[in-house]
Amino acid sequence: LAGPCVFLASKASDYINGYTIAVDGGWLAR
């Protein structure tokens, strides 16, 4: 779960908009 959170908080996610990201345990973050 930490990986996607770190990615979304980083500058690399500036161009990510409206995607659904599957995270550990089957949870979905939008």
CNS distance restraints for C-alpha pairs under 8 A (distance, minus, plus):
assign (resid   1 and name CA) (resid   5 and name CA) 6.62 0.50 0.50
assign (resid   1 and name CA) (resid  23 and name CA) 5.87 0.50 0.50
assign (resid   1 and name CA) (resid  24 and name CA) 5.54 0.50 0.50
assign (resid   2 and name CA) (resid   6 and name CA) 6.05 0.50 0.50
assign (resid   3 and name CA) (resid   7 and name CA) 6.20 0.50 0.50
assign (resid   4 and name CA) (resid   8 and name CA) 6.05 0.50 0.50
assign (resid   4 and name CA) (resid  21 and name CA) 7.86 0.50 0.50
assign (resid   4 and name CA) (resid  23 and name CA) 6.86 0.50 0.50
assign (resid   5 and name CA) (resid   9 and name CA) 6.19 0.50 0.50
assign (resid   6 and name CA) (resid  10 and name CA) 6.22 0.50 0.50
assign (resid   7 and name CA) (resid  11 and name CA) 7.98 0.50 0.50
assign (resid   7 and name CA) (resid  12 and name CA) 6.76 0.50 0.50
assign (resid   7 and name CA) (resid  13 and name CA) 6.34 0.50 0.50
assign (resid   8 and name CA) (resid  12 and name CA) 7.55 0.50 0.50
assign (resid   8 and name CA) (resid  13 and name CA) 5.27 0.50 0.50
assign (resid   9 and name CA) (resid  13 and name CA) 7.12 0.50 0.50
assign (resid  10 and name CA) (resid  14 and name CA) 7.70 0.50 0.50
assign (resid  18 and name CA) (resid  30 and name CA) 6.81 0.50 0.50
assign (resid  19 and name CA) (resid  30 and name CA) 6.32 0.50 0.50
assign (resid  20 and name CA) (resid  28 and name CA) 6.64 0.50 0.50
assign (resid  20 and name CA) (resid  29 and name CA) 5.96 0.50 0.50
assign (resid  20 and name CA) (resid  30 and name CA) 4.81 0.50 0.50
assign (resid  21 and name CA) (resid  28 and name CA) 5.90 0.50 0.50
assign (resid  21 and name CA) (resid  29 and name CA) 5.44 0.50 0.50
assign (resid  21 and name CA) (resid  30 and name CA) 6.46 0.50 0.50
assign (resid  22 and name CA) (resid  26 and name CA) 6.40 0.50 0.50
assign (resid  22 and name CA) (resid  27 and name CA) 6.16 0.50 0.50
assign (resid  22 and name CA) (resid  28 and name CA) 4.80 0.50 0.50
assign (resid  22 and name CA) (resid  29 and name CA) 6.56 0.50 0.50
assign (resid  23 and name CA) (resid  27 and name CA) 5.46 0.50 0.50
assign (resid  23 and name CA) (resid  28 and name CA) 5.96 0.50 0.50
assign (resid  23 and name CA) (resid  29 and name CA) 7.14 0.50 0.50
